[in-house]
Amino acid sequence: MTPDTSVPSSAPPISDAAPEMAAIALDLEGDAPTAANPDTPTEGLQDRDLQVRLKSEDGKLLLMLPPEIELEAENPASSLTWSEVLQQLKQRLNAGERLWQPDTSVHLIARDRLLDGRQLQAIADALTEAQLRLTRVYTSRRQTAVAAATTGYSVEQQSSIAQLNPTGAESAQAMEEPLYLQTTLRSGGDVRHNGTVIILGDLNPGSSVVATGDILVWGRLRGTAHAGAKGNAQCLIMALQMEPNQIRIADFVARSPENPPAQYYPEVAYVAPQGTIRIARALEFSRNQAAGDRK
């Protein structure tokens, strides 16, 4: 991409709220018996909060895992272990009348439960046996987000407050710590994070990253990147090789030129004072920033 490319703003911002997250607040029917002791006191939690739950919605299936609960000495809460979660999931998938059609897409709402790649694969295998496909993971745990993205699933990392109270998610403006991913996002991969996203790898065509902070790609950016998704036009998009399908910063949009450059350099995309996205070589951008700081 040639330096200092300018493209006018023309498109609305990408929505930063996932509509399916609202299903967390619903009272789901047909909950399976929990593997935990039902007589164990649960401070502030109902029985259904300690169960694996399924809900069919808008052509997809929501799979909601129970949260991990901190144990208190005086009032121990009952939290399902990983083996109990997996067993309960398999029982739910095999029990009664199914709510889904074959090859239905599944969105896993893991909440604060810590899952590694092996556990995500076990969930995916159980769903495959039931003719279902795991496609997206919602989580408030950084390790789970990294494992999901590395495994190849679309992922959205959200704060615990946003997951427990989706209607008030937009009021929480504080950004999370940066999300670091050492992976290549392939076509169909989608990462959303309330903060800065740093990817050590490529964004292939058909993949996308949406961040409320900056986006740094230590590789080739050939997909879609949207920084400042909640309206912060001061955010930046940086890549070692900038050849995106589309980039967005806040409400501003730009595309790659039709004729690619003969040689690529590390570049930075930013919103200029004129209200357009400009792309400059990283070295020149750094010099201009330093010069501006000295004024």
Salt bridges, closest charged atoms under 4 A:
GLU20 OE2 - HIS107 ND1 3.41
ASP27 OD1 - ARG48 NE 3.57
GLU68 OE1 - ARG141 NH1 3.64
ASP103 OD1 - ARG133 NE 2.78
ASP116 OD2 - ARG118 NH2 3.69
GLU177 OE1 - ARG142 NH2 3.53
ASP190 OD2 - ARG136 NH2 2.30
ASP190 OD2 - ARG192 NE 3.26
GLU243 OE2 - ARG220 NH2 3.11
